[in-house]
Amino acid sequence: MEFILANGHYFWGGLAVVLLLAEALTFTSVALVFSIAASVVFLSLLLAGVPESLAAQLLLFTVSAAALYVPIRRFQQRSANNPTTGDVTASLASAPDGSVKTIAPGGHSGKVMLESAFLGEREWMFISDEPVAIGESVSVEDVRGNIIKIHTKKEG
């Protein structure tokens, strides 16, 4: 107890680092909140030398943690609810073009590499109504589960 009072900034700084490492291992907001709250106490002791009593340090830690918890949790919930793929129909309009990477016998299926990510992936299994050749330029026509339907791009 005397160590904390005599060397409070070391204690709170070390606690902030330990909690930040715990956050890195667990990916929860609780350790992050407590790490930032410990940093607030550390900085107040280091820069201003207050609060001097352990009770005041614990009070500052508690108030800081309570004040930080709500905005951090709101941010996490808001960002966690953002859809990563979105509406497939709307995505088809802006789907990137690509080129055929591999084909199965018959030329109606295989793998295609798109110019940029489409619904989170650049490489897709495909099906096609017409036979395609390796290296041929194609456009996305539809999504059927984890397979896309393509058609060849007409040069003109």
C-alpha positions as CSV (number, residue, x, y, z in Angstrom):
1,M,0.0,0.0,0.0
2,E,2.8,2.4,0.8
3,F,4.5,1.5,-2.5
4,I,1.3,2.7,-4.4
5,L,1.2,5.9,-2.4
6,A,4.9,6.6,-2.9
7,N,5.2,5.4,-6.5
8,G,1.6,5.8,-7.8
9,H,2.6,6.8,-11.3
10,Y,4.6,3.6,-11.7
11,F,1.7,1.5,-10.4
12,W,-0.9,3.1,-12.6
13,G,1.3,3.2,-15.7
14,G,2.2,-0.5,-15.3
15,L,-1.5,-1.3,-14.7
16,A,-2.4,0.6,-17.9
17,V,0.2,-1.4,-19.9
18,V,-0.9,-4.7,-18.5
19,L,-4.5,-4.0,-19.2
20,L,-3.6,-2.9,-22.8
21,L,-1.8,-6.2,-23.3
22,A,-4.9,-8.0,-22.0
23,E,-7.0,-6.1,-24.4
24,A,-4.7,-7.2,-27.3
25,L,-5.2,-10.8,-26.3
26,T,-8.9,-10.8,-25.6
27,F,-10.4,-8.1,-28.0
28,T,-12.9,-6.9,-25.4
29,S,-13.8,-3.4,-24.6
30,V,-13.6,-3.9,-20.8
31,A,-9.8,-4.2,-20.7
32,L,-9.4,-1.2,-23.0
33,V,-11.7,1.0,-20.8
34,F,-9.8,0.1,-17.7
35,S,-6.4,0.6,-19.5
36,I,-7.4,4.1,-20.5
37,A,-8.8,4.9,-17.0
38,A,-5.5,3.7,-15.5
39,S,-3.7,6.0,-18.0
40,V,-5.8,8.9,-16.9
41,V,-4.7,8.3,-13.2
42,F,-1.1,7.8,-14.4
43,L,-1.0,11.1,-16.3
44,S,-2.7,13.1,-13.6
45,L,-0.1,11.8,-11.1
46,L,2.8,12.3,-13.4
47,L,1.9,15.7,-14.7
48,A,0.1,17.3,-11.8
49,G,1.0,15.2,-8.8
50,V,-2.7,14.8,-7.8
51,P,-4.6,13.0,-6.5
52,E,-2.3,12.1,-3.6
53,S,-4.5,9.7,-1.6
54,L,-5.2,6.2,-2.7
55,A,-8.9,6.7,-2.3
56,A,-8.9,9.7,-4.6
57,Q,-6.8,7.7,-7.2
58,L,-9.4,4.9,-7.1
59,L,-12.2,7.4,-7.4
60,L,-10.6,9.0,-10.4
61,F,-10.0,5.5,-11.9
62,T,-13.6,4.5,-11.3
63,V,-15.1,7.8,-12.7
64,S,-12.8,7.6,-15.8
65,A,-13.8,4.0,-16.5
66,A,-17.5,4.7,-16.1
67,A,-17.3,7.8,-18.4
68,L,-15.4,5.8,-21.1
69,Y,-17.4,2.6,-21.0
70,V,-20.6,3.9,-22.6
71,P,-19.1,5.7,-25.6
72,I,-16.7,2.8,-26.4
73,R,-19.5,0.2,-26.2
74,R,-21.7,2.3,-28.4
75,F,-19.0,2.6,-31.0
76,Q,-18.4,-1.1,-30.9
77,Q,-22.1,-2.0,-31.2
78,R,-22.6,0.5,-34.0
79,S,-19.6,-0.8,-36.0
80,A,-20.4,-4.4,-35.3
81,N,-23.9,-4.0,-36.8
82,N,-22.7,-2.6,-40.1
83,P,-23.3,-5.3,-42.7
84,T,-20.1,-6.4,-44.5
85,T,-21.7,-7.7,-47.7
86,G,-24.8,-5.5,-48.1
87,D,-27.6,-6.0,-50.5
88,V,-26.5,-8.4,-53.3
89,T,-28.9,-6.9,-55.9
90,A,-27.5,-3.4,-55.3
91,S,-23.9,-4.8,-55.3
92,L,-24.4,-6.4,-58.7
93,A,-24.6,-2.9,-60.3
94,S,-21.2,-2.0,-59.1
95,A,-19.6,-5.5,-59.5
96,P,-16.1,-5.4,-60.9
97,D,-15.1,-7.1,-64.1
98,G,-12.6,-9.9,-64.0
99,S,-10.8,-12.5,-66.1
100,V,-11.1,-16.3,-66.2
101,K,-8.3,-17.9,-64.2
102,T,-9.2,-21.6,-64.5
103,I,-11.9,-23.6,-66.3
104,A,-13.4,-27.0,-65.8
105,P,-13.9,-29.4,-68.7
106,G,-16.6,-28.0,-71.0
107,G,-15.7,-24.4,-70.3
108,H,-18.9,-23.5,-68.4
109,S,-17.4,-23.3,-64.9
110,G,-14.2,-22.7,-63.1
111,K,-12.6,-19.8,-61.2
112,V,-12.5,-16.1,-62.0
113,M,-10.3,-13.4,-60.6
114,L,-12.1,-10.1,-60.2
115,E,-10.3,-6.7,-60.5
116,S,-11.3,-5.8,-57.0
117,A,-13.1,-7.4,-54.1
118,F,-16.8,-8.2,-54.6
119,L,-18.8,-9.1,-51.5
120,G,-15.5,-9.6,-49.7
121,E,-13.7,-11.8,-52.2
122,R,-11.6,-11.3,-55.3
123,E,-11.5,-15.0,-56.5
124,W,-14.8,-16.7,-57.1
125,M,-16.1,-20.0,-58.5
126,F,-18.2,-19.3,-61.5
127,I,-20.8,-20.8,-63.9
128,S,-21.6,-19.5,-67.4
129,D,-24.2,-20.2,-70.0
130,E,-21.6,-20.0,-72.8
131,P,-18.2,-21.6,-72.8
132,V,-15.3,-19.3,-71.8
133,A,-11.5,-19.4,-72.2
134,I,-8.7,-18.8,-69.7
135,G,-7.9,-15.1,-69.7
136,E,-11.2,-14.0,-71.2
137,S,-12.7,-10.8,-69.8
138,V,-16.0,-11.4,-68.0
139,S,-18.7,-9.5,-66.0
140,V,-20.7,-10.6,-63.0
141,E,-24.3,-11.3,-63.9
142,D,-25.7,-12.9,-60.7
143,V,-24.7,-14.4,-57.4
144,R,-25.9,-17.9,-56.5
145,G,-24.7,-18.7,-53.0
146,N,-20.9,-18.8,-53.1
147,I,-20.8,-19.1,-56.9
148,I,-21.2,-16.2,-59.4
149,K,-22.8,-16.4,-62.8
150,I,-20.7,-14.6,-65.4
151,H,-21.0,-13.5,-69.0
152,T,-18.2,-12.6,-71.4
153,K,-17.6,-8.9,-72.1
154,K,-18.3,-8.1,-75.7
155,E,-15.5,-6.0,-77.2
156,G,-16.8,-3.1,-79.3
